[in-house]
Amino acid sequence: MAKCNFQSACFFNNLMQNKPRTLEYLEEEFCNDNYLKCARHMIYVSQGSGSVPRYLLPEDTMEAYKLLDELQ
């Protein structure tokens, strides 16, 4: 299973030690095979890890597109 290359530095992955089921689902959905659809990963690839806002959730692709437009 392919893993996101940003996963170890992503705050989302390190939110809690004992993750509730919701975070486990989101991690499985966005940090593993489907990481290319992660909003955080989109900005990481385009602008680098320092440009990924802490508030950005993995499923918030509309916000990611807006931020990328502003950064271009």
mmCIF file of the N, C-alpha and C atoms, coordinates in Angstrom:
data_MODEL
# 
_entry.id   MODEL 
# 
loop_
_atom_site.group_PDB 
_atom_site.id 
_atom_site.type_symbol 
_atom_site.label_atom_id 
_atom_site.label_alt_id 
_atom_site.label_comp_id 
_atom_site.label_asym_id 
_atom_site.label_entity_id 
_atom_site.label_seq_id 
_atom_site.pdbx_PDB_ins_code 
_atom_site.Cartn_x 
_atom_site.Cartn_y 
_atom_site.Cartn_z 
_atom_site.occupancy 
_atom_site.B_iso_or_equiv 
_atom_site.pdbx_formal_charge 
_atom_site.auth_seq_id 
_atom_site.auth_comp_id 
_atom_site.auth_asym_id 
_atom_site.auth_atom_id 
_atom_site.pdbx_PDB_model_num 
ATOM 1   N N  . MET A 1 1  ? 0.836   -1.171 0.000  1.00 0.00 ? 1  MET A N  1 
ATOM 2   C CA . MET A 1 1  ? 0.000   0.000  0.000  1.00 0.00 ? 1  MET A CA 1 
ATOM 3   C C  . MET A 1 1  ? 0.891   1.248  0.000  1.00 0.00 ? 1  MET A C  1 
ATOM 4   N N  . ALA A 1 2  ? 0.665   2.140  -0.939 1.00 0.00 ? 2  ALA A N  1 
ATOM 5   C CA . ALA A 1 2  ? 1.442   3.372  -1.027 1.00 0.00 ? 2  ALA A CA 1 
ATOM 6   C C  . ALA A 1 2  ? 1.040   4.330  0.084  1.00 0.00 ? 2  ALA A C  1 
ATOM 7   N N  . LYS A 1 3  ? 2.014   5.002  0.633  1.00 0.00 ? 3  LYS A N  1 
ATOM 8   C CA . LYS A 1 3  ? 1.770   5.976  1.702  1.00 0.00 ? 3  LYS A CA 1 
ATOM 9   C C  . LYS A 1 3  ? 2.180   7.356  1.215  1.00 0.00 ? 3  LYS A C  1 
ATOM 10  N N  . CYS A 1 4  ? 1.563   8.355  1.773  1.00 0.00 ? 4  CYS A N  1 
ATOM 11  C CA . CYS A 1 4  ? 1.869   9.743  1.448  1.00 0.00 ? 4  CYS A CA 1 
ATOM 12  C C  . CYS A 1 4  ? 3.290   10.074 1.905  1.00 0.00 ? 4  CYS A C  1 
ATOM 13  N N  . ASN A 1 5  ? 4.052   10.760 1.062  1.00 0.00 ? 5  ASN A N  1 
ATOM 14  C CA . ASN A 1 5  ? 5.419   11.125 1.436  1.00 0.00 ? 5  ASN A CA 1 
ATOM 15  C C  . ASN A 1 5  ? 5.455   12.318 2.383  1.00 0.00 ? 5  ASN A C  1 
ATOM 16  N N  . PHE A 1 6  ? 4.328   12.944 2.633  1.00 0.00 ? 6  PHE A N  1 
ATOM 17  C CA . PHE A 1 6  ? 4.200   14.062 3.568  1.00 0.00 ? 6  PHE A CA 1 
ATOM 18  C C  . PHE A 1 6  ? 3.689   13.579 4.931  1.00 0.00 ? 6  PHE A C  1 
ATOM 19  N N  . GLN A 1 7  ? 3.298   12.323 5.015  1.00 0.00 ? 7  GLN A N  1 
ATOM 20  C CA . GLN A 1 7  ? 2.614   11.782 6.191  1.00 0.00 ? 7  GLN A CA 1 
ATOM 21  C C  . GLN A 1 7  ? 3.382   11.976 7.497  1.00 0.00 ? 7  GLN A C  1 
ATOM 22  N N  . SER A 1 8  ? 4.666   11.775 7.508  1.00 0.00 ? 8  SER A N  1 
ATOM 23  C CA . SER A 1 8  ? 5.416   11.876 8.769  1.00 0.00 ? 8  SER A CA 1 
ATOM 24  C C  . SER A 1 8  ? 5.489   13.311 9.285  1.00 0.00 ? 8  SER A C  1 
ATOM 25  N N  . ALA A 1 9  ? 5.391   14.294 8.395  1.00 0.00 ? 9  ALA A N  1 
ATOM 26  C CA . ALA A 1 9  ? 5.458   15.696 8.813  1.00 0.00 ? 9  ALA A CA 1 
ATOM 27  C C  . ALA A 1 9  ? 4.082   16.337 8.971  1.00 0.00 ? 9  ALA A C  1 
ATOM 28  N N  . CYS A 1 10 ? 3.043   15.660 8.550  1.00 0.00 ? 10 CYS A N  1 
ATOM 29  C CA . CYS A 1 10 ? 1.699   16.228 8.553  1.00 0.00 ? 10 CYS A CA 1 
ATOM 30  C C  . CYS A 1 10 ? 1.134   16.220 9.965  1.00 0.00 ? 10 CYS A C  1 
ATOM 31  N N  . PHE A 1 11 ? 0.688   17.390 10.436 1.00 0.00 ? 11 PHE A N  1 
ATOM 32  C CA . PHE A 1 11 ? 0.120   17.466 11.782 1.00 0.00 ? 11 PHE A CA 1 
ATOM 33  C C  . PHE A 1 11 ? -1.095  16.553 11.915 1.00 0.00 ? 11 PHE A C  1 
ATOM 34  N N  . PHE A 1 12 ? -1.838  16.385 10.831 1.00 0.00 ? 12 PHE A N  1 
ATOM 35  C CA . PHE A 1 12 ? -3.062  15.592 10.877 1.00 0.00 ? 12 PHE A CA 1 
ATOM 36  C C  . PHE A 1 12 ? -2.762  14.166 11.309 1.00 0.00 ? 12 PHE A C  1 
ATOM 37  N N  . ASN A 1 13 ? -1.676  13.641 10.840 1.00 0.00 ? 13 ASN A N  1 
ATOM 38  C CA . ASN A 1 13 ? -1.292  12.273 11.173 1.00 0.00 ? 13 ASN A CA 1 
ATOM 39  C C  . ASN A 1 13 ? -0.885  12.139 12.640 1.00 0.00 ? 13 ASN A C  1 
ATOM 40  N N  . ASN A 1 14 ? -0.481  13.234 13.264 1.00 0.00 ? 14 ASN A N  1 
ATOM 41  C CA . ASN A 1 14 ? 0.031   13.182 14.635 1.00 0.00 ? 14 ASN A CA 1 
ATOM 42  C C  . ASN A 1 14 ? -0.884  13.870 15.641 1.00 0.00 ? 14 ASN A C  1 
ATOM 43  N N  . LEU A 1 15 ? -2.178  13.982 15.332 1.00 0.00 ? 15 LEU A N  1 
ATOM 44  C CA . LEU A 1 15 ? -3.106  14.679 16.219 1.00 0.00 ? 15 LEU A CA 1 
ATOM 45  C C  . LEU A 1 15 ? -3.262  14.007 17.575 1.00 0.00 ? 15 LEU A C  1 
ATOM 46  N N  . MET A 1 16 ? -3.449  12.707 17.569 1.00 0.00 ? 16 MET A N  1 
ATOM 47  C CA . MET A 1 16 ? -3.726  11.988 18.816 1.00 0.00 ? 16 MET A CA 1 
ATOM 48  C C  . MET A 1 16 ? -3.037  10.642 18.815 1.00 0.00 ? 16 MET A C  1 
ATOM 49  N N  . GLN A 1 17 ? -2.674  10.227 19.998 1.00 0.00 ? 17 GLN A N  1 
ATOM 50  C CA . GLN A 1 17 ? -2.069  8.911  20.116 1.00 0.00 ? 17 GLN A CA 1 
ATOM 51  C C  . GLN A 1 17 ? -3.150  7.828  20.025 1.00 0.00 ? 17 GLN A C  1 
ATOM 52  N N  . ASN A 1 18 ? -4.242  8.008  20.749 1.00 0.00 ? 18 ASN A N  1 
ATOM 53  C CA . ASN A 1 18 ? -5.373  7.075  20.693 1.00 0.00 ? 18 ASN A CA 1 
ATOM 54  C C  . ASN A 1 18 ? -6.456  7.711  19.834 1.00 0.00 ? 18 ASN A C  1 
ATOM 55  N N  . LYS A 1 19 ? -6.402  7.450  18.556 1.00 0.00 ? 19 LYS A N  1 
ATOM 56  C CA . LYS A 1 19 ? -7.286  8.111  17.607 1.00 0.00 ? 19 LYS A CA 1 
ATOM 57  C C  . LYS A 1 19 ? -8.708  7.564  17.686 1.00 0.00 ? 19 LYS A C  1 
ATOM 58  N N  . PRO A 1 20 ? -9.679  8.474  17.673 1.00 0.00 ? 20 PRO A N  1 
ATOM 59  C CA . PRO A 1 20 ? -11.055 7.996  17.545 1.00 0.00 ? 20 PRO A CA 1 
ATOM 60  C C  . PRO A 1 20 ? -11.263 7.404  16.153 1.00 0.00 ? 20 PRO A C  1 
ATOM 61  N N  . ARG A 1 21 ? -12.290 6.644  16.006 1.00 0.00 ? 21 ARG A N  1 
ATOM 62  C CA . ARG A 1 21 ? -12.546 5.957  14.736 1.00 0.00 ? 21 ARG A CA 1 
ATOM 63  C C  . ARG A 1 21 ? -12.613 6.927  13.563 1.00 0.00 ? 21 ARG A C  1 
ATOM 64  N N  . THR A 1 22 ? -13.147 8.126  13.781 1.00 0.00 ? 22 THR A N  1 
ATOM 65  C CA . THR A 1 22 ? -13.258 9.108  12.702 1.00 0.00 ? 22 THR A CA 1 
ATOM 66  C C  . THR A 1 22 ? -11.881 9.471  12.158 1.00 0.00 ? 22 THR A C  1 
ATOM 67  N N  . LEU A 1 23 ? -10.918 9.715  13.038 1.00 0.00 ? 23 LEU A N  1 
ATOM 68  C CA . LEU A 1 23 ? -9.569  10.039 12.570 1.00 0.00 ? 23 LEU A CA 1 
ATOM 69  C C  . LEU A 1 23 ? -8.904  8.845  11.898 1.00 0.00 ? 23 LEU A C  1 
ATOM 70  N N  . GLU A 1 24 ? -9.168  7.659  12.402 1.00 0.00 ? 24 GLU A N  1 
ATOM 71  C CA . GLU A 1 24 ? -8.632  6.461  11.751 1.00 0.00 ? 24 GLU A CA 1 
ATOM 72  C C  . GLU A 1 24 ? -9.176  6.347  10.329 1.00 0.00 ? 24 GLU A C  1 
ATOM 73  N N  . TYR A 1 25 ? -10.475 6.614  10.168 1.00 0.00 ? 25 TYR A N  1 
ATOM 74  C CA . TYR A 1 25 ? -11.080 6.565  8.838  1.00 0.00 ? 25 TYR A CA 1 
ATOM 75  C C  . TYR A 1 25 ? -10.429 7.588  7.917  1.00 0.00 ? 25 TYR A C  1 
ATOM 76  N N  . LEU A 1 26 ? -10.297 8.842  8.394  1.00 0.00 ? 26 LEU A N  1 
ATOM 77  C CA . LEU A 1 26 ? -9.713  9.887  7.566  1.00 0.00 ? 26 LEU A CA 1 
ATOM 78  C C  . LEU A 1 26 ? -8.263  9.572  7.211  1.00 0.00 ? 26 LEU A C  1 
ATOM 79  N N  . GLU A 1 27 ? -7.531  9.022  8.164  1.00 0.00 ? 27 GLU A N  1 
ATOM 80  C CA . GLU A 1 27 ? -6.146  8.638  7.878  1.00 0.00 ? 27 GLU A CA 1 
ATOM 81  C C  . GLU A 1 27 ? -6.103  7.555  6.801  1.00 0.00 ? 27 GLU A C  1 
ATOM 82  N N  . GLU A 1 28 ? -6.963  6.573  6.919  1.00 0.00 ? 28 GLU A N  1 
ATOM 83  C CA . GLU A 1 28 ? -7.010  5.509  5.919  1.00 0.00 ? 28 GLU A CA 1 
ATOM 84  C C  . GLU A 1 28 ? -7.438  6.071  4.566  1.00 0.00 ? 28 GLU A C  1 
ATOM 85  N N  . GLU A 1 29 ? -8.400  6.970  4.586  1.00 0.00 ? 29 GLU A N  1 
ATOM 86  C CA . GLU A 1 29 ? -8.945  7.541  3.353  1.00 0.00 ? 29 GLU A CA 1 
ATOM 87  C C  . GLU A 1 29 ? -7.950  8.467  2.655  1.00 0.00 ? 29 GLU A C  1 
ATOM 88  N N  . PHE A 1 30 ? -7.199  9.262  3.406  1.00 0.00 ? 30 PHE A N  1 
ATOM 89  C CA . PHE A 1 30 ? -6.364  10.293 2.801  1.00 0.00 ? 30 PHE A CA 1 
ATOM 90  C C  . PHE A 1 30 ? -4.857  10.070 2.901  1.00 0.00 ? 30 PHE A C  1 
ATOM 91  N N  . CYS A 1 31 ? -4.382  9.290  3.830  1.00 0.00 ? 31 CYS A N  1 
ATOM 92  C CA . CYS A 1 31 ? -2.935  9.159  4.030  1.00 0.00 ? 31 CYS A CA 1 
ATOM 93  C C  . CYS A 1 31 ? -2.339  7.937  3.350  1.00 0.00 ? 31 CYS A C  1 
ATOM 94  N N  . ASN A 1 32 ? -3.169  7.024  2.965  1.00 0.00 ? 32 ASN A N  1 
ATOM 95  C CA . ASN A 1 32 ? -2.664  5.817  2.331  1.00 0.00 ? 32 ASN A CA 1 
ATOM 96  C C  . ASN A 1 32 ? -2.880  5.887  0.822  1.00 0.00 ? 32 ASN A C  1 
ATOM 97  N N  . ASP A 1 33 ? -3.475  4.927  0.230  1.00 0.00 ? 33 ASP A N  1 
ATOM 98  C CA . ASP A 1 33 ? -3.575  4.857  -1.232 1.00 0.00 ? 33 ASP A CA 1 
ATOM 99  C C  . ASP A 1 33 ? -4.181  6.087  -1.898 1.00 0.00 ? 33 ASP A C  1 
ATOM 100 N N  . ASN A 1 34 ? -5.044  6.819  -1.222 1.00 0.00 ? 34 ASN A N  1 
ATOM 101 C CA . ASN A 1 34 ? -5.762  7.931  -1.840 1.00 0.00 ? 34 ASN A CA 1 
ATOM 102 C C  . ASN A 1 34 ? -5.167  9.296  -1.509 1.00 0.00 ? 34 ASN A C  1 
ATOM 103 N N  . TYR A 1 35 ? -3.918  9.353  -1.135 1.00 0.00 ? 35 TYR A N  1 
ATOM 104 C CA . TYR A 1 35 ? -3.346  10.616 -0.679 1.00 0.00 ? 35 TYR A CA 1 
ATOM 105 C C  . TYR A 1 35 ? -3.328  11.696 -1.753 1.00 0.00 ? 35 TYR A C  1 
ATOM 106 N N  . LEU A 1 36 ? -3.420  11.341 -3.012 1.00 0.00 ? 36 LEU A N  1 
ATOM 107 C CA . LEU A 1 36 ? -3.419  12.356 -4.073 1.00 0.00 ? 36 LEU A CA 1 
ATOM 108 C C  . LEU A 1 36 ? -4.677  13.215 -4.054 1.00 0.00 ? 36 LEU A C  1 
ATOM 109 N N  . LYS A 1 37 ? -5.725  12.776 -3.373 1.00 0.00 ? 37 LYS A N  1 
ATOM 110 C CA . LYS A 1 37 ? -6.928  13.600 -3.262 1.00 0.00 ? 37 LYS A CA 1 
ATOM 111 C C  . LYS A 1 37 ? -6.967  14.398 -1.959 1.00 0.00 ? 37 LYS A C  1 
ATOM 112 N N  . CYS A 1 38 ? -5.911  14.349 -1.182 1.00 0.00 ? 38 CYS A N  1 
ATOM 113 C CA . CYS A 1 38 ? -5.817  15.078 0.086  1.00 0.00 ? 38 CYS A CA 1 
ATOM 114 C C  . CYS A 1 38 ? -5.476  16.545 -0.182 1.00 0.00 ? 38 CYS A C  1 
ATOM 115 N N  . ALA A 1 39 ? -6.266  17.445 0.392  1.00 0.00 ? 39 ALA A N  1 
ATOM 116 C CA . ALA A 1 39 ? -6.033  18.883 0.217  1.00 0.00 ? 39 ALA A CA 1 
ATOM 117 C C  . ALA A 1 39 ? -4.666  19.288 0.768  1.00 0.00 ? 39 ALA A C  1 
ATOM 118 N N  . ARG A 1 40 ? -4.269  18.724 1.876  1.00 0.00 ? 40 ARG A N  1 
ATOM 119 C CA . ARG A 1 40 ? -2.977  19.051 2.485  1.00 0.00 ? 40 ARG A CA 1 
ATOM 120 C C  . ARG A 1 40 ? -1.838  18.602 1.566  1.00 0.00 ? 40 ARG A C  1 
ATOM 121 N N  . HIS A 1 41 ? -1.987  17.426 0.985  1.00 0.00 ? 41 HIS A N  1 
ATOM 122 C CA . HIS A 1 41 ? -0.963  16.901 0.081  1.00 0.00 ? 41 HIS A CA 1 
ATOM 123 C C  . HIS A 1 41 ? -0.854  17.765 -1.175 1.00 0.00 ? 41 HIS A C  1 
ATOM 124 N N  . MET A 1 42 ? -1.990  18.249 -1.668 1.00 0.00 ? 42 MET A N  1 
ATOM 125 C CA . MET A 1 42 ? -1.986  19.103 -2.861 1.00 0.00 ? 42 MET A CA 1 
ATOM 126 C C  . MET A 1 42 ? -1.094  20.324 -2.655 1.00 0.00 ? 42 MET A C  1 
ATOM 127 N N  . ILE A 1 43 ? -1.246  20.981 -1.518 1.00 0.00 ? 43 ILE A N  1 
ATOM 128 C CA . ILE A 1 43 ? -0.458  22.181 -1.244 1.00 0.00 ? 43 ILE A CA 1 
ATOM 129 C C  . ILE A 1 43 ? 0.994   21.804 -0.963 1.00 0.00 ? 43 ILE A C  1 
ATOM 130 N N  . TYR A 1 44 ? 1.210   20.710 -0.250 1.00 0.00 ? 44 TYR A N  1 
ATOM 131 C CA . TYR A 1 44 ? 2.568   20.241 0.031  1.00 0.00 ? 44 TYR A CA 1 
ATOM 132 C C  . TYR A 1 44 ? 3.350   20.025 -1.255 1.00 0.00 ? 44 TYR A C  1 
ATOM 133 N N  . VAL A 1 45 ? 2.756   19.351 -2.224 1.00 0.00 ? 45 VAL A N  1 
ATOM 134 C CA . VAL A 1 45 ? 3.437   19.055 -3.486 1.00 0.00 ? 45 VAL A CA 1 
ATOM 135 C C  . VAL A 1 45 ? 3.713   20.335 -4.273 1.00 0.00 ? 45 VAL A C  1 
ATOM 136 N N  . SER A 1 46 ? 2.746   21.236 -4.279 1.00 0.00 ? 46 SER A N  1 
ATOM 137 C CA . SER A 1 46 ? 2.856   22.447 -5.085 1.00 0.00 ? 46 SER A CA 1 
ATOM 138 C C  . SER A 1 46 ? 3.748   23.515 -4.447 1.00 0.00 ? 46 SER A C  1 
ATOM 139 N N  . GLN A 1 47 ? 3.642   23.695 -3.127 1.00 0.00 ? 47 GLN A N  1 
ATOM 140 C CA . GLN A 1 47 ? 4.276   24.832 -2.470 1.00 0.00 ? 47 GLN A CA 1 
ATOM 141 C C  . GLN A 1 47 ? 5.271   24.465 -1.361 1.00 0.00 ? 47 GLN A C  1 
ATOM 142 N N  . GLY A 1 48 ? 5.315   23.206 -0.957 1.00 0.00 ? 48 GLY A N  1 
ATOM 143 C CA . GLY A 1 48 ? 6.209   22.791 0.121  1.00 0.00 ? 48 GLY A CA 1 
ATOM 144 C C  . GLY A 1 48 ? 5.483   22.704 1.453  1.00 0.00 ? 48 GLY A C  1 
ATOM 145 N N  . SER A 1 49 ? 6.071   22.002 2.385  1.00 0.00 ? 49 SER A N  1 
ATOM 146 C CA . SER A 1 49 ? 5.401   21.737 3.668  1.00 0.00 ? 49 SER A CA 1 
ATOM 147 C C  . SER A 1 49 ? 5.141   23.006 4.481  1.00 0.00 ? 49 SER A C  1 
ATOM 148 N N  . GLY A 1 50 ? 5.981   24.014 4.342  1.00 0.00 ? 50 GLY A N  1 
ATOM 149 C CA . GLY A 1 50 ? 5.795   25.249 5.092  1.00 0.00 ? 50 GLY A CA 1 
ATOM 150 C C  . GLY A 1 50 ? 4.584   26.053 4.660  1.00 0.00 ? 50 GLY A C  1 
ATOM 151 N N  . SER A 1 51 ? 4.008   25.732 3.526  1.00 0.00 ? 51 SER A N  1 
ATOM 152 C CA . SER A 1 51 ? 2.842   26.451 3.019  1.00 0.00 ? 51 SER A CA 1 
ATOM 153 C C  . SER A 1 51 ? 1.521   25.782 3.375  1.00 0.00 ? 51 SER A C  1 
ATOM 154 N N  . VAL A 1 52 ? 1.565   24.620 3.994  1.00 0.00 ? 52 VAL A N  1 
ATOM 155 C CA . VAL A 1 52 ? 0.335   23.912 4.347  1.00 0.00 ? 52 VAL A CA 1 
ATOM 156 C C  . VAL A 1 52 ? -0.200  24.488 5.660  1.00 0.00 ? 52 VAL A C  1 
ATOM 157 N N  . PRO A 1 53 ? -1.369  25.158 5.621  1.00 0.00 ? 53 PRO A N  1 
ATOM 158 C CA . PRO A 1 53 ? -1.904  25.732 6.857  1.00 0.00 ? 53 PRO A CA 1 
ATOM 159 C C  . PRO A 1 53 ? -2.370  24.646 7.819  1.00 0.00 ? 53 PRO A C  1 
ATOM 160 N N  . ARG A 1 54 ? -2.149  24.875 9.090  1.00 0.00 ? 54 ARG A N  1 
ATOM 161 C CA . ARG A 1 54 ? -2.521  23.882 10.101 1.00 0.00 ? 54 ARG A CA 1 
ATOM 162 C C  . ARG A 1 54 ? -4.025  23.625 10.135 1.00 0.00 ? 54 ARG A C  1 
ATOM 163 N N  . TYR A 1 55 ? -4.819  24.617 9.800  1.00 0.00 ? 55 TYR A N  1 
ATOM 164 C CA . TYR A 1 55 ? -6.272  24.461 9.867  1.00 0.00 ? 55 TYR A CA 1 
ATOM 165 C C  . TYR A 1 55 ? -6.847  23.622 8.727  1.00 0.00 ? 55 TYR A C  1 
ATOM 166 N N  . LEU A 1 56 ? -6.085  23.410 7.677  1.00 0.00 ? 56 LEU A N  1 
ATOM 167 C CA . LEU A 1 56 ? -6.604  22.738 6.488  1.00 0.00 ? 56 LEU A CA 1 
ATOM 168 C C  . LEU A 1 56 ? -6.832  21.256 6.754  1.00 0.00 ? 56 LEU A C  1 
ATOM 169 N N  . LEU A 1 57 ? -8.056  20.813 6.515  1.00 0.00 ? 57 LEU A N  1 
ATOM 170 C CA . LEU A 1 57 ? -8.396  19.398 6.689  1.00 0.00 ? 57 LEU A CA 1 
ATOM 171 C C  . LEU A 1 57 ? -8.175  18.654 5.379  1.00 0.00 ? 57 LEU A C  1 
ATOM 172 N N  . PRO A 1 58 ? -7.914  17.365 5.448  1.00 0.00 ? 58 PRO A N  1 
ATOM 173 C CA . PRO A 1 58 ? -7.611  16.588 4.243  1.00 0.00 ? 58 PRO A CA 1 
ATOM 174 C C  . PRO A 1 58 ? -8.699  16.651 3.176  1.00 0.00 ? 58 PRO A C  1 
ATOM 175 N N  . GLU A 1 59 ? -9.953  16.731 3.585  1.00 0.00 ? 59 GLU A N  1 
ATOM 176 C CA . GLU A 1 59 ? -11.039 16.705 2.604  1.00 0.00 ? 59 GLU A CA 1 
ATOM 177 C C  . GLU A 1 59 ? -11.415 18.084 2.061  1.00 0.00 ? 59 GLU A C  1 
ATOM 178 N N  . ASP A 1 60 ? -10.745 19.124 2.501  1.00 0.00 ? 60 ASP A N  1 
ATOM 179 C CA . ASP A 1 60 ? -11.101 20.498 2.134  1.00 0.00 ? 60 ASP A CA 1 
ATOM 180 C C  . ASP A 1 60 ? -10.395 20.947 0.851  1.00 0.00 ? 60 ASP A C  1 
ATOM 181 N N  . THR A 1 61 ? -10.692 20.256 -0.241 1.00 0.00 ? 61 THR A N  1 
ATOM 182 C CA . THR A 1 61 ? -10.014 20.548 -1.505 1.00 0.00 ? 61 THR A CA 1 
ATOM 183 C C  . THR A 1 61 ? -10.398 21.916 -2.078 1.00 0.00 ? 61 THR A C  1 
ATOM 184 N N  . MET A 1 62 ? -11.629 22.363 -1.834 1.00 0.00 ? 62 MET A N  1 
ATOM 185 C CA . MET A 1 62 ? -12.029 23.687 -2.333 1.00 0.00 ? 62 MET A CA 1 
ATOM 186 C C  . MET A 1 62 ? -11.153 24.778 -1.714 1.00 0.00 ? 62 MET A C  1 
ATOM 187 N N  . GLU A 1 63 ? -10.889 24.675 -0.423 1.00 0.00 ? 63 GLU A N  1 
ATOM 188 C CA . GLU A 1 63 ? -10.010 25.635 0.256  1.00 0.00 ? 63 GLU A CA 1 
ATOM 189 C C  . GLU A 1 63 ? -8.589  25.516 -0.293 1.00 0.00 ? 63 GLU A C  1 
ATOM 190 N N  . ALA A 1 64 ? -8.143  24.308 -0.583 1.00 0.00 ? 64 ALA A N  1 
ATOM 191 C CA . ALA A 1 64 ? -6.801  24.114 -1.140 1.00 0.00 ? 64 ALA A CA 1 
ATOM 192 C C  . ALA A 1 64 ? -6.678  24.793 -2.504 1.00 0.00 ? 64 ALA A C  1 
ATOM 193 N N  . TYR A 1 65 ? -7.678  24.624 -3.349 1.00 0.00 ? 65 TYR A N  1 
ATOM 194 C CA . TYR A 1 65 ? -7.644  25.294 -4.663 1.00 0.00 ? 65 TYR A CA 1 
ATOM 195 C C  . TYR A 1 65 ? -7.614  26.809 -4.499 1.00 0.00 ? 65 TYR A C  1 
ATOM 196 N N  . LYS A 1 66 ? -8.398  27.328 -3.563 1.00 0.00 ? 66 LYS A N  1 
ATOM 197 C CA . LYS A 1 66 ? -8.413  28.774 -3.309 1.00 0.00 ? 66 LYS A CA 1 
ATOM 198 C C  . LYS A 1 66 ? -7.037  29.244 -2.846 1.00 0.00 ? 66 LYS A C  1 
ATOM 199 N N  . LEU A 1 67 ? -6.433  28.514 -1.925 1.00 0.00 ? 67 LEU A N  1 
ATOM 200 C CA . LEU A 1 67 ? -5.093  28.882 -1.436 1.00 0.00 ? 67 LEU A CA 1 
ATOM 201 C C  . LEU A 1 67 ? -4.056  28.802 -2.540 1.00 0.00 ? 67 LEU A C  1 
ATOM 202 N N  . LEU A 1 68 ? -4.138  27.778 -3.366 1.00 0.00 ? 68 LEU A N  1 
ATOM 203 C CA . LEU A 1 68 ? -3.182  27.651 -4.469 1.00 0.00 ? 68 LEU A CA 1 
ATOM 204 C C  . LEU A 1 68 ? -3.325  28.792 -5.459 1.00 0.00 ? 68 LEU A C  1 
ATOM 205 N N  . ASP A 1 69 ? -4.553  29.222 -5.718 1.00 0.00 ? 69 ASP A N  1 
ATOM 206 C CA . ASP A 1 69 ? -4.772  30.381 -6.598 1.00 0.00 ? 69 ASP A CA 1 
ATOM 207 C C  . ASP A 1 69 ? -4.117  31.631 -6.012 1.00 0.00 ? 69 ASP A C  1 
ATOM 208 N N  . GLU A 1 70 ? -4.255  31.814 -4.697 1.00 0.00 ? 70 GLU A N  1 
ATOM 209 C CA . GLU A 1 70 ? -3.665  32.990 -4.030 1.00 0.00 ? 70 GLU A CA 1 
ATOM 210 C C  . GLU A 1 70 ? -2.138  32.926 -4.026 1.00 0.00 ? 70 GLU A C  1 
ATOM 211 N N  . LEU A 1 71 ? -1.585  31.729 -3.932 1.00 0.00 ? 71 LEU A N  1 
ATOM 212 C CA . LEU A 1 71 ? -0.125  31.581 -3.867 1.00 0.00 ? 71 LEU A CA 1 
ATOM 213 C C  . LEU A 1 71 ? 0.542   31.672 -5.230 1.00 0.00 ? 71 LEU A C  1 
ATOM 214 N N  . GLN A 1 72 ? -0.209  31.507 -6.302 1.00 0.00 ? 72 GLN A N  1 
ATOM 215 C CA . GLN A 1 72 ? 0.362   31.543 -7.647 1.00 0.00 ? 72 GLN A CA 1 
ATOM 216 C C  . GLN A 1 72 ? 0.655   32.957 -8.092 1.00 0.00 ? 72 GLN A C  1 
# 
